Amino acid sequence: MIHLDGSQHSGSGTLVRFGVSLAALVGEPLHITGARSRRPKPGLRAQHVASVRACAELCGGSVEGASVGSQELTFTPGPRIRGGSYAFEIGTAGSATMLALGILPLALYADGPVTATLEGGVFQDFAPSPHHFQHVLLEAVAAMGAHAELALERAGYVPGGAGRLTLSVQPLRGALSALERAEPGAVREVRGVAFASHLAERRVAARMAETCREALAAGGLAAHIDCVEDTAATQPGASLAVWARTESGCLLGADRAGARGRSSESIGRHVARSLLEDLASGAATDRHLADQLVLFAALAEGRSQWTVPRVSEHVDSNVWLVGHFGARARCEGNRVVVEGLGLARPRRRSRAWR
């Protein structure tokens, strides 16, 4: 059994999500203690419980201790990762995109295509927007050989949630390929989406887009940002996401959700500033993609490496995490290097598999 102290490094729920995903893939039971113990609300929240239970359902495994507020759980993988149609509901405004990120690795190694409907929050702080997920993360993982799509069916905001995403994944034919992204090259194009629900009269989408375009133009970048006026969400809300594609094929993005007291103009300026800062660093990934790639590189065959704007706490945390499952990862200055497991299909090593 692999033992993981969830209070180490970032101490975030990502250690739980990714830890359980990796345990399911390598076929080893996992015991987590101290989960989110240093957070203002210690222990698992509804979104973490949903992710753990979703992984268990996908692989036919079992879990003990996965309840809201729990700081300890034991996960035992099942015999195989099953393709098919699934529906997972968080029940709160917890992030549905983070739930998608937790189950994506398993779905890539399923015995058939996976379609998962995910319900919860869709646009909020401290989680990727579905636009960043689809246009930045999934394109980077596609370069490694994965085929997946994330569709926004209904927006959902804090505090009500009620958003819906559909994750569609084709299983891998072999192992993921290593990723090499060191020099981004010049920016070729910048695109984005200004998304607002029930806020057309206040021109929220247009104001976010206009401010962001102006700030990017001042930094030397022309951007095409689509404005979407949504009426399907159950409550008002907004989000802005932009992404830049470089001559070498690198994608760097930035996003920000709306919130009470946060003006459309401040959102536009924040997103533009974040993207310009990451591009100015000379990195081949943005500050969020930098840590999201670690898990996929740990599964891939061979040596992956990419440059990051800075080694954030989440980068350091994910590098530490994958080491518990046999991958060798390290940071060399602003470069992340991962020697992957070359996992072509889940290993069957533990007693749970026999």
C-alpha positions in Angstrom: 0.0 0.0 0.0 1.2 3.5 -0.9 1.0 6.0 2.0 0.5 9.7 1.3 0.6 12.5 3.8 -1.9 14.9 2.3 -0.7 17.8 4.5 2.6 18.0 2.7 3.7 20.7 0.1 0.5 22.5 -1.1 -1.7 20.3 1.1 -4.4 20.8 -1.5 -7.2 18.6 -2.8 -5.2 18.0 -5.9 -3.0 15.6 -4.0 -6.2 13.6 -3.3 -7.5 13.7 -6.8 -4.3 12.9 -8.6 -3.2 10.5 -5.9 -6.3 8.4 -6.3 -6.0 8.6 -10.1 -2.4 7.3 -10.0 -3.2 4.6 -7.6 -6.0 3.3 -9.9 -3.6 3.3 -12.8 -0.7 1.6 -11.2 -2.9 -0.9 -9.4 -1.8 -0.1 -5.8 -4.0 0.6 -2.8 -3.6 4.1 -1.4 -3.8 5.4 2.2 -4.1 9.1 2.5 -3.8 10.9 5.9 -3.9 14.6 6.7 -6.0 15.5 3.6 -6.3 19.3 3.4 -5.6 19.5 7.1 -4.0 22.9 6.8 -6.9 24.5 5.0 -9.4 26.9 6.5 -12.0 24.1 6.2 -9.9 21.0 6.8 -10.6 17.7 5.2 -12.4 16.7 2.0 -15.0 18.9 0.5 -17.8 17.6 -1.7 -15.8 18.0 -4.9 -13.0 15.9 -3.6 -15.4 13.2 -2.4 -17.0 13.2 -5.9 -13.6 12.8 -7.6 -12.6 9.9 -5.4 -15.9 8.1 -5.8 -15.8 8.7 -9.6 -12.4 7.1 -9.9 -13.6 4.1 -7.8 -16.6 3.7 -10.1 -14.5 3.9 -13.3 -12.1 1.2 -12.1 -14.6 -0.9 -10.1 -12.6 -0.1 -6.9 -13.6 0.7 -3.4 -13.0 3.5 -1.0 -13.3 4.0 2.8 -13.4 7.3 4.5 -14.5 9.4 1.5 -16.8 11.8 3.3 -17.0 15.6 3.7 -14.7 16.7 6.4 -12.6 13.4 6.5 -8.8 13.8 6.5 -8.1 10.1 6.0 -9.2 7.6 3.3 -8.2 4.3 1.8 -8.6 3.6 -1.8 -8.4 0.1 -3.3 -8.3 -0.1 -7.1 -10.6 -2.5 -9.0 -9.8 -5.1 -11.7 -10.1 -2.8 -14.8 -11.0 0.6 -16.0 -14.3 0.4 -17.8 -15.5 2.4 -20.8 -19.1 3.6 -21.1 -21.4 6.4 -20.1 -21.2 7.9 -16.6 -22.8 10.7 -14.6 -21.1 12.3 -11.6 -22.7 15.0 -9.5 -20.8 17.1 -6.9 -24.0 18.5 -5.4 -22.4 21.9 -4.6 -20.6 24.6 -6.6 -17.4 22.6 -6.3 -15.4 22.6 -9.5 -16.6 20.3 -12.2 -13.5 21.0 -14.3 -11.3 19.8 -11.5 -13.5 16.6 -11.4 -12.8 16.3 -15.1 -9.1 16.6 -14.5 -9.2 13.9 -11.8 -10.9 11.3 -14.0 -9.3 12.1 -17.4 -6.2 10.0 -16.7 -8.3 6.9 -15.9 -10.5 7.5 -19.0 -7.5 7.5 -21.2 -6.7 3.9 -20.1 -10.2 2.6 -20.1 -11.2 -0.5 -22.2 -13.5 1.6 -24.3 -14.6 5.2 -25.0 -15.7 7.1 -21.9 -18.4 9.8 -21.9 -18.9 11.4 -18.5 -21.5 14.1 -17.5 -20.2 16.2 -14.7 -22.4 18.5 -12.6 -21.3 21.2 -10.2 -19.6 24.6 -10.4 -18.1 25.5 -13.7 -16.6 29.0 -13.3 -14.9 29.9 -10.1 -11.5 30.9 -8.6 -8.8 28.4 -8.0 -10.0 26.0 -10.8 -9.5 26.1 -14.6 -12.3 27.3 -16.7 -13.7 24.8 -19.3 -12.2 27.1 -22.0 -8.7 26.9 -20.6 -9.2 23.1 -20.1 -10.3 22.6 -23.7 -8.1 25.0 -25.6 -4.9 24.8 -23.5 -4.7 21.6 -21.4 -6.4 19.2 -23.8 -4.4 20.5 -26.8 -1.2 19.9 -24.9 -2.2 16.4 -23.9 -3.3 15.8 -27.5 0.3 16.4 -28.5 1.1 13.5 -26.3 -1.3 11.2 -28.1 -4.6 11.7 -26.2 -8.0 12.3 -27.7 -10.4 14.1 -25.4 -13.0 16.8 -25.6 -14.7 18.9 -22.9 -18.0 20.5 -23.7 -19.8 23.2 -21.7 -23.5 22.2 -21.5 -24.6 24.7 -18.9 -22.7 27.3 -16.9 -22.7 27.1 -13.1 -21.4 29.7 -10.7 -20.7 30.1 -6.9 -22.8 29.6 -4.8 -25.5 27.7 -6.7 -23.5 25.5 -8.9 -25.8 23.5 -11.2 -23.4 23.6 -14.1 -22.9 20.7 -16.5 -19.9 19.6 -18.5 -19.5 16.6 -20.8 -16.1 14.9 -21.0 -15.6 12.6 -23.9 -12.4 10.5 -24.1 -11.0 7.9 -26.5 -8.8 5.3 -24.9 -5.1 5.3 -25.8 -3.7 2.7 -28.2 -0.4 2.7 -26.4 1.5 4.9 -24.0 1.4 8.6 -24.0 4.3 10.2 -25.8 6.8 12.4 -23.9 6.3 16.1 -24.2 9.2 18.5 -25.1 8.4 22.2 -24.8 11.4 24.5 -24.0 11.4 27.4 -26.4 7.9 28.9 -27.2 8.9 31.2 -30.1 6.9 34.2 -31.1 3.2 34.5 -30.5 1.2 33.6 -33.7 -2.3 34.3 -32.5 -4.3 35.1 -29.4 -7.9 34.0 -29.1 -10.4 34.0 -26.2 -14.0 33.8 -24.9 -15.8 36.4 -22.8 -18.7 34.4 -21.3 -21.6 36.0 -19.3 -24.9 34.6 -18.1 -28.0 36.8 -17.7 -25.8 40.0 -17.8 -26.4 41.2 -21.3 -28.0 44.5 -20.2 -24.8 45.4 -18.3 -22.6 44.4 -21.3 -20.4 42.4 -19.0 -19.0 40.1 -21.8 -18.3 43.0 -24.1 -16.6 45.1 -21.4 -14.4 42.2 -20.3 -13.4 41.6 -23.9 -12.8 45.2 -24.8 -10.6 45.9 -21.7 -8.6 42.7 -22.3 -8.1 43.5 -26.0 -6.9 47.0 -25.1 -4.5 45.7 -22.4 -3.1 43.0 -24.7 -2.7 45.5 -27.6 -0.7 47.8 -25.2 1.6 44.7 -24.8 1.9 44.2 -28.5 -0.6 41.5 -29.0 -3.8 41.5 -31.1 -6.5 39.3 -29.8 -9.8 37.9 -31.2 -12.2 37.4 -28.3 -15.7 36.0 -28.8 -18.5 37.3 -26.6 -21.1 34.8 -25.5 -24.4 35.9 -23.9 -25.7 32.9 -22.1 -29.2 32.4 -20.7 -29.1 28.7 -19.8 -27.4 29.1 -16.4 -29.5 29.1 -13.2 -27.9 32.3 -11.9 -25.9 35.3 -13.2 -22.1 35.0 -13.6 -19.2 35.6 -15.9 -15.8 34.4 -17.0 -13.0 35.4 -19.3 -10.4 33.2 -20.9 -7.7 33.9 -23.5 -4.9 31.7 -24.9 -1.9 32.4 -27.1 -0.5 30.0 -29.7 3.2 30.3 -30.5 5.2 29.5 -33.6 6.5 26.3 -32.0 3.0 25.1 -31.2 3.0 26.0 -27.5 -0.2 27.2 -25.9 -0.3 29.6 -22.9 -3.6 30.8 -21.4 -5.1 32.9 -18.6 -8.6 33.1 -17.2 -10.6 34.6 -14.4 -14.2 34.2 -13.1 -16.5 36.9 -12.1 -17.3 37.6 -8.5 -19.2 40.0 -6.4 -17.4 43.4 -6.3 -15.1 42.4 -9.2 -15.7 44.7 -12.2 -15.7 43.5 -15.8 -12.8 45.9 -16.5 -10.7 44.4 -13.6 -11.3 40.9 -15.0 -10.1 42.0 -18.4 -7.0 43.7 -17.1 -6.1 40.7 -14.8 -6.4 38.2 -17.6 -4.3 40.3 -20.0 -1.7 40.9 -17.4 -1.4 37.3 -16.4 -0.9 36.2 -20.0 1.6 38.9 -20.8 3.6 38.1 -17.7 3.8 34.4 -18.5 4.7 35.2 -22.1 7.4 37.6 -21.0 9.0 35.0 -18.8 10.0 33.0 -21.9 8.3 29.9 -20.6 6.6 27.3 -22.9 3.7 26.9 -20.5 1.5 29.2 -18.5 1.4 29.2 -14.7 -1.5 26.7 -14.5 -0.6 24.3 -17.4 2.9 24.1 -15.7 1.6 21.9 -12.9 -1.3 20.2 -14.7 1.1 18.5 -17.1 3.1 16.7 -14.4 0.6 13.9 -14.0 0.4 13.1 -17.7 4.1 13.3 -18.1 4.5 10.8 -15.2 2.3 8.3 -17.2 4.1 8.9 -20.5 6.9 7.0 -22.1 10.3 8.6 -21.9 11.5 12.0 -20.7 9.2 15.0 -20.8 10.4 18.5 -20.1 8.9 22.0 -20.3 9.8 25.5 -19.1 7.5 27.3 -16.6 7.1 30.9 -15.6 8.1 29.9 -12.1 8.2 26.8 -9.9 4.9 27.3 -8.1 3.8 25.5 -5.0 1.5 23.3 -7.2 4.4 22.4 -9.5 6.5 21.4 -6.6 3.6 19.5 -5.0 2.8 17.5 -8.2 6.5 16.7 -8.7 6.6 15.3 -5.2 3.4 13.4 -5.6 4.3 11.4 -8.8 7.5 10.3 -7.1 5.4 8.1 -4.8 4.1 6.1 -7.8 7.4 5.4 -9.5 7.9 8.4 -11.8 11.1 10.4 -11.5 10.5 14.1 -11.5 12.5 17.2 -10.6 12.8 20.9 -11.2 15.9 22.3 -12.8 15.6 26.1 -12.5 12.5 27.0 -14.4 12.4 23.6 -16.2 10.3 20.7 -15.1 11.8 17.2 -16.0 9.8 14.0 -15.7 10.9 10.5 -16.4 7.6 8.8 -17.1 6.4 5.3 -16.3 5.6 4.4 -19.9 2.2 3.1 -18.8 0.4 1.5 -21.8 -2.2 -0.2 -19.7 -2.8 -0.4 -15.9 -0.4 -2.6 -14.0 -1.8 -5.5 -12.1 0.6 -5.8 -9.2 -1.2 -5.6 -5.9 -3.3 -8.2 -4.2 -6.3 -6.1 -5.2 -5.8 -7.3 -8.8 -5.5 -11.0 -8.1 
